């Protein structure tokens, strides 16, 4: 999920989206889901199941809220399901099976890993329309369409910002990724986008950790201390940061897969007395993360819009059910780009960004 045009062009504005469904179905209320559980309503003629990675991350809670609002508006019978934790594929597979059994029209899913692909194919074979949100599966065409941030471009924006802030200083880099036991595109696209924005040769841009450990970035010399998995969680970020600091206490650049991991990393840096010496960057743009930018904890983040992803997904399946119109990808991409924006209070000339004050008004795309 990459777009090799310039970062500035890609980040100039949020995606312009016109996928509003006009659906004359009976009104309904939507269920609320918790980790590893499902909830459904009884009203409505069109069934849609939203399956998120976990409800311990506010990103996915916001996604559920967006889906519930869209389902109520469209008269869709919405079921919510979630993994017990990031990477929990078994619970997601069971939720897919349940959607097939209920005769749902479609599924919205943020895949927790490659094992869900066979279950997705089973759903499509049964006639369900499957939309990936935020995280495309591998292969990408395992679903009918993906609604997501351009994760490579989001990573590239924070990498470009970081290189500019260093102003020629050596970059001693810690990379706090998502997994080390499975490969998902959101993980390598963000990581490799960040390194590309830094001006570092990524070797295989669909693989984390195979770039040269030392070399040159766009402003000077770099050293990569290592890649550590965080599982996208605060405690994982803290442990990963502690591990890398034990290898090299001179780290001055920390990339994180998301803002919960970033805050965990900050706690480890703070405990080591290093928090003022490091450029900490991330991707999410949630309300807590934007506040971290305002407070100077995170230097820059790339804001995504999960509410928009979920709303558009529900609307697309409702429209498909009523008039047969399927959603289309963004021109020039193999997915529907729901937009992103670089958030920082230390802007860089020539790099489009918004302030934390502006970002706080639209966190999660609400």
ABEGO torsion letter per residue (X at the ends): XBBABBAAAAAABBBBBBABBBBBBBBBBBBBBBBGBBBBBABEABBBBBBBABAABAAAAAAAAAAAAAAAAAGBBBBBBBBABBGBAAAAAAAAAAAAAAGBABBBBBBAEAAAAAAAAAAAAAGBBBBBBGBBBOBAAABABBBBBBAAAAAAAAAAAAAAAAGGBBBBBBBBBABAABBBAAAAAAAAAAAAAAGBBAEBAABBGABBABEBBAAEBBBBAEBBBAGGBAAAAAAAAAAAAAABAABABBBBABAAAAAAAAAAAAAAGAAAABBBBBBGGBAAAAAAAAAGABABBBBBBAAAAAAAAAAAAAAAAAAGBBBBBBBGBABBBAEBBBBBABBBBGBBBBBAAAAAAABGGX
